[in-house]
Structure formats: C-alpha cells, structure tokens
C-alpha cells in the first residue's frame, strides 16, 4: 500500500492548485515512498503501485475533492 499511496498523493498534488496543499501532499508522498523503501529492504522485492487503486483514488479526488479521497484512502489503512 505504501507505494500505491505515494503515487496517489503525487497525482493528487499535481492537480491541486493551492501551493500549500500541494507541498503538504508531496511531503506525505515522500514519507510513503520512504516507508515503501523500508518494506522493500525487508522483502527484497520492488514495490510497485497498484494501478487500479491509483486511478480510482485519483478519479475520486477529481470528482469529490482531494480531502474526501485522502480520508477514504486512509480509512482503508
């Protein structure tokens, strides 16, 4: 999930107009990428984002707003 969430945050940040929100989302994306790297170290496998989830949450963010998408995504954690 870490790699998937990192990619989702990056995509949402790319479509966010407010600079403060964009910076915050990119910071969270970086943290998730670091977590994915830690798990990769333990498993020895390359962590890849789940394309379907990335597209789904990106679409939800565009339709309902990024706050709703992020809360929905975090609820699944």
Beta strands, then each sheet from edge to edge (+ up, - down):
end
